Amino acid sequence: MNIKDIVEVTGLTISPRTVTLNLDENKTFTVSYTPLNATGNKAVTWTVSNSSVLAISGSTVTGLSAGTSNVFTIAYRFKKNNK
């Protein structure tokens, strides 16, 4: 693919927005990219705010104990070089 043909990602949506888990229960988040035909960098890093409550592997979280935790995504965007 020629770098001039790359369609940059302009936004993303994470689904579901909220999750309630029991001990040892798993839930996988999905990412939808905008525009739908985006071919640019789609790398996303996942983290949790309280690792004693949730474990995360890729986009899958597992309930570890009672409590509250937030799941964060970091999306990386690289500018294309039109040279």
Secondary structure, DSSP 8 states (H G I E B T S, - for coil): --GGG-----EEEEE-S-----TT-EEE-EEEEESTT--S---EEEEES-TTTEEEETTEEEE-SSS---EEEEE--------
